[in-house]
Amino acid sequence: MLKYSIRGENIEVTAAIRDYIQKKLNKLEKYFEDTSNSTAHVNLKVYSDKTSKVEVTIPLPYLVLRAEETSPDMYASADLVTDKLERQIRKYKTKINRKSREKGFKGLSAVESAADKTATPKTDNKFDIVRTKRFSLKPMDSEEAVLQMDMLGHNFFIYEDAETNGINIVYRRKDGRYGLIEASED
C-alpha cells in the first residue's frame, strides 16, 4: 500500500481532503505489483485568485510518476491529477508491453529516483549550484529513456545504456524531436 506525504501551501490539509486524495490515488495501485516501499508526495496549493493546484510525485522502483493540475476546486484538481497519472501509467505499460513482445524482454528497468538533496550555495562562485539531485542509473535503451523523460516532463534524461554500460543522455530538441549524447571514455 502506498504511503502518503501530503502538505499544503496556503491551505490547511483537512482530514476530508487527505482522505479524498488517498482514496483517489489508491486506485492507481491496481497497476503495480508492489507499492509497499513507495511514497506519494502530494503538494496542495491555493492561489490568491482561489484556484487550487494538486501536484503528485510517486517514485517507484522502475518508474517516476509526476503530474499536476489546477482548477477552481481542490477536489476537482485531485480528480484531474489522478486521471492524468492513470493515463501516464497505461501509456507506459502499453509501450513497455509492446516493446517486450518485439524484443523478448522479460523485465522492466528504468531509473530509480532518490530523494532530492539541496546543496548549500557557494557565494564565492559566479556559478552557484542551488540544488543537487542524486539517483541510481538503471540499464535501459534510448527508447525507454525517452519514455521516462516524457513521463517526468523533463527536457533531458541521463541513463546507463543496457548494451554498452556507458552513460548516455537523451534530450528534446527545439524542433520537438529527440537527440542522444553518448559519453566515451577516450
Protein Blocks (a to p, Z undefined) as FASTA:
>chain_A
ZZdddddehiacdfklmmmmmmmmmmmmmmpmblklpccdddddddfkopacdddddddf
kbccddddddfbfklmmmmmmmmmmmmmmmmmmmmmmmmmmnopabdcdddddddddddd
dfkbcbdcfbdcddddddddfklmmmmmmmnopabdcdddfklopacdddddfkopacdd
dddfZZ
